Amino acid sequence: MVMNNNIKAEIFSTGDEVLWGDIDDTNASWLARKLRESGIEITRITCTGDRLEDIAGIIQEISARADIALVTGGLGPTSDDLSAEAAALATGDTIVLNQKALTSMQSYFNKRELKMSDDNKKQAMLPSKAGVMENFFGTAPGFHISCNRATIFFMPGVPREMKPMYEKSVLPQIRDLFAANTAINSSSLISRFKIFGLPESKVGSRLKDFNDHFPQLKLGFRSTIPIIEVKFSTISQDIIKSQKQMEQASQWISSRLDGYIFSNTGLSMEQELGRVLASRKKTLAVAESCTGGLIGSMLTDVEGSSDYFLLSAVTYSNEAKIKILGVKPDTLMAHGAVHEQTAIEMAQGARRVAGADYGLATSGIAGPGGGTDEKPVGTVCIGIAGDDFSKAYRFNFSFGDRSMNKKFFAVKAMDMIRREVLKIS
């Protein structure tokens, strides 16, 4: 094993379903975060399909330049699960029935009063020199091998199986392997700010001098429209010094993005709104038209949302707005569905029906059709109602894409009610 001050790691995802984009490779991003938290440098992430020679060749390539490789996928019982065979091919080893792996699998089936089929036994066929890692939530054991300079860990592709295997088996072995290395004993500090209301280019422009002020920190951006994430990090053995640097950087960034930061802890808009409502013991009801239930869906994705979220009424038609929310027919006749007064009455109705502290409403034109000169595609009216007030606003956020418009409408509405609860202008 080649020992470096900087431990280099690579992540290798296998499987046609990942390569073709049929599923998102959340394993790679999760593992990358975990490695960095342990002070380990991630130099490359690779993906390939279910081809034996390709997998074996990439294993050999990685093992020549990295100290650690984390491989996910290919441990199942079917013919396209090739990780064990590829590992043997890459190292010149042979495949044998591993008794420890077989015992672990049998224990898994016995606990669940299930019968292990002959097909499952394929998962216990491993390189003869492999070390076995128990799978706590599935049938396929993991394993690790040595190849050239690297120790390579093979884990299942199913996230709920992979994550506990990494935490319980892989990470402790990495720490043992590199116990004398200072990098593994360093601490990684990461701060995340969430921004809404500024495009990525303007966020970057406002923070362009960051490295001049904080050369020891690393700044990064991630855009998931309409949200911009700003993160900065450091890896250091001097925790006190690093924490002070991070605090100074936080203050510097806050001063340049004042008014646009909705979370300084990395929370999503729906999580932050939930936190604000819960902390003040306030409840919310939503009446949605153009957003089609998206706000309700986003809010209920947050654990504990039943403490503050009472209702989402998708009142898409004018009749539904009248019968369910009590919107006045005269209002719709005079102004139409997309109007501030309509949004106000929708918010008032949602609040009244649910008995909530706040009502929130959206009515707009998501497109691609339906726009007019007065109300073009991207127009949205957002209404807010409380105990002693009601108000509404009109915006235009046309992205030329229906789903993107809906997402922006929803996030804008949640940001507005967040500001209302916090009394932020």
Sequence and secondary structure as in RCSB ss.txt:
>XXXX:A:sequence
MVMNNNIKAEIFSTGDEVLWGDIDDTNASWLARKLRESGIEITRITCTGDRLEDIAGIIQEISARADIALVTGGL
GPTSDDLSAEAAALATGDTIVLNQKALTSMQSYFNKRELKMSDDNKKQAMLPSKAGVMENFFGTAPGFHISCNRA
TIFFMPGVPREMKPMYEKSVLPQIRDLFAANTAINSSSLISRFKIFGLPESKVGSRLKDFNDHFPQLKLGFRSTI
PIIEVKFSTISQDIIKSQKQMEQASQWISSRLDGYIFSNTGLSMEQELGRVLASRKKTLAVAESCTGGLIGSMLT
DVEGSSDYFLLSAVTYSNEAKIKILGVKPDTLMAHGAVHEQTAIEMAQGARRVAGADYGLATSGIAGPGGGTDEK
PVGTVCIGIAGDDFSKAYRFNFSFGDRSMNKKFFAVKAMDMIRREVLKIS
>XXXX:A:secstr
    SS EEEEEEE HHHHTTSS  HHHHHHHHHHHHTT EEEEEEEE S HHHHHHHHHHHHHH SEEEEES  
SSSTT  HHHHHHHHHT  EEE HHHHHHHHHHHHHTT    TGGGGGGEEETT EEE  SSSS  EEEEEETTE
EEEEE SSHHHHHHHIIIIIHHHHHHHTTT TGGGSEEEEEEEEEESS HHHHHHHTTTHHHH TTSEEEEEEET
TEEEEEEEEEES HHHHHHHHHHHHHHHHHHSTTTEEESS   HHHHHHHHHHHTT  EEEEESTTTTHHHHHHH
TSTTGGGTEEEEEE  SHHHHHHHH   HHHHHHH SSSHHHHHHHHHHHHHHHT SEEEEEEE  SSS   SSS
 TTEEEEEEE SS EEEEEEE   S HHHHHHHHHHHHHHHHHHHHHT  
